[in-house]
């Protein structure tokens, strides 16, 4: 009888164990990664050193889930019991451009398997109002944890710029423009301006200007106009002149 009760208790405990998820939102994880880098450098370091780097006395019930969250987001890499800040963390903490930092943040929020699955499922759709119940029924999250997971997921989406008017968007305006630039060739469609440019997207000090062409549109991404000078304008004009030469030749 005692063995049966113990067996039932073990089964119940296993059933109540939740699917893995980060214990903190992405913004908080990046803040902790920054604190670790400031206090310890990029690594390598032990698990207990990670806790100290985050401001704790050592490994505790509070520090361990936070360290695990950094691993989930791809900000910390683990090899056995040795940890180091990842290349992804460096792209965020030591940014070389606003565009690449934003791309890294989007990559980080997609690193946890649970978050990646939810983003893929609800991309271009409204975030369900009963998401906590869906997490319990379909993703193995315990009822006790489900509300906290929803809050962390929503907060992380907002921080990454992937939640707009309650809709999970495919990419932020900035990452979308970067993708377009990387995929296109500058000589595919020579520029011939036939109307006034339309200012359309502004984010993180970047301004996207749409220009109507004879067949389609072109988009130029420049810094905020207030930060540009006459020399910058001359360089843009020179680019137009170069493109004009291709049309005339």
N, C-alpha and C positions, 0 to 999 in steps of 0.2 A: 504493500500500500504506500509506504514511504517512498519507494523507488518510483512508483507511478506518479505521485505528486511532484517529485523532483523532476521527472521527465516532462510533465505537463508545464511546469514552470520554465524549463529550458526552452521548450517549443514556443511558449508565449513570449519569452524574452527575444528569441530569434525573430518572431513575427513582428515585434515592435521595433526592431532595429531599422532605422531609416536609410533610404538610399543616400549615398554620399552627396554632399553639397557644401559649398563654402560657407563658413560660419559668419562671415562679414561681407559687406558689399564691396564692389570693385574700388570705389574711391578710397575707402578705409584701408583696403589691402595695399593700394599704391602708397598711401601715407606711411604705412608700416614698413614697406620696402624702402622708402626714402629714409626713414629713421634708422633702419638697419645699415644702409649704405653710409649714412652720416657717422654712425657710431662704430661700425666694424669694417667698412670698406665693402668690396664686392665679394669677398670670401676667398677660399673656403672657410667654413666654420662648423662647429658642432651644433647639435640641436639645442643644447642648453645655452650656447652663445647666441643663437638666434633669438631666444627668449629674452636674454639680457639686452640684445641690440634693440628689441622692441620696447624696452623700458621696464621689464619685469625682473625680479630677483633670480629667476630661474624657471624651469619647466613647471607650470602650474595648470590647473584646470581652465584657467583663462587664456594662458599664452599658447598652449598646445593647439587648440582649434584655429587660432589666428595664423600660426605658422603653417598649419595644414592648408588653410585657405589661400595663402600665398603660393603654395605648390599647385593647388587647383587652378588658379588663375594664370599659371605659367610664369610667375614672377620670381619664384625660387625653384631651383633644380636640385634634386636629391639623388645622391649616389650612396647607397647604404645609409650610414649615419652622418654623412658629410653633405653640407648644404652650400649653395652659392647663388648669388643673384644671377638671373638669366640674361641672355642677350635681349630678350623682349623687355625686361625691366629697364635695361640700359636705354633702349629706344624711347622709353617714357620719361625716365629720370634725367637722362642726358640727351635731350632731343637735338637733332640736327635740322629739323624743320617741323613746322606745325602739322604739315600733311602726314609725315611719317609717324609722328607721335599719335595722331588720331587713328591711323591705321593700326598701330600697336595696341591702342586701347580697345579697339573693336576686336582685335585678335585675342586679347586677354579675356574679354567677356565671353567669348566663344570657347575658351579653353575648358571650363568645367563641362563634363559630359551632359549633365542635366540642363544647364543653361543653353548649351549648343542645340540640344534636342528641342527645347521650347522655342528658341528663336527660329529654328528651321520649320517647326510645325505652324507657328503663328505669324510668320513673316508676311507683311502686307495685310495683316488682319488685326482686329481689335484684341487687346489683351483680355481674356475671359474674366468676367466678374466673379465667377466661381472657380478661379484657378486653384485655390487652396484645395477644393474638393477633387479637382482633376489630378492634382499632385498626389493625393492620397490613393485615389482609385487606379490611376494609370502609371504612376511613376514610383510607387513604393515609399513615399514620404509619410511619416507618421502624422496623425491628426495633430498631435501636440506641436510638431515642428512646422506644419504646413503654412500657417499664417506668417511666421518669421521668414520662411523661404520666399514667399510671395513678395514681402516687403524688400528683401535683399535683391531679388531679381528685378523688381520694378526700379528700385533706386539705382542699380547698376546699369540698366537700360537707359535711364535718364542721363546718368553721368556720361555714358558712351555716346549719347546723342541718337540712340536708336529707337526712342519712344517719342512719337509726335502725335499730339491730340488723341492719346490712348491707342495709337496704332504702332505696331512694331514695324519700322521701316527697314528696307533692305540695306541701306547704307546712309551715312550722313552726307549732307551736301558736299562737305570737303572731301571725304573719301571717294565719293562718286566722281568728282571732278578729277581727282588724281588718277582714278582708273581710266577715265576717258582719255586723259593725256597719254598714259602709258600704252593704251591700245591703238591709238591713232598715229598716223604718219603726218608730219607737218606739211607735206607736199601733196597729200591726197586730194585736197580741195583748196585750190588757190583762193585767196581772200579778195573779194570784190565787194566793197561796201556799197549798198544801194539804199540804205535807210539809216536813221539814227540808231545808235546802239541802245540796247535795253539792259538796264542794270537789274540782275535777277537774284543773285545769291551772295550773301555776305556772312562769313563766319570766321572767327579767330583771325581777324585782321586781313582776310583775303576777300577780294571782290571779283565776282564773275560777271563779265559783260557779254551779253548775247548780241550778235550782229546778223541781220537777215542777209542771205546771199541769193543769187539768182536761182539756186537749187539747194535749198536747205538753210542751215544756220551754222555760224561759227561761234565759238566761245573762247574768250581770252580771260585768263585769270591773272589778276594783278594785286599788289598790296592795296590796302585802304587808300583811296585817292588823297586823303589828307596827308599821307606819309610819302607821297610821290613828289618829285621835283622836276624841273624842266629837263634835266639831263635824262631822267627816266623816260619822259615823253619823247625825246629825240630818238632814243633807242627803239621805242615802239614804232615810231614813224619809219625808221630805217628798215625795220622788219617788213613793213608794208611795202616799201620801195623794192625790197628784194623779191617779194612775192609778185609784185607788178612786173618785174623783169621776166619772170617765168611765163607770165601770161602773154607778154609782148613778143617773146622769142618763138 
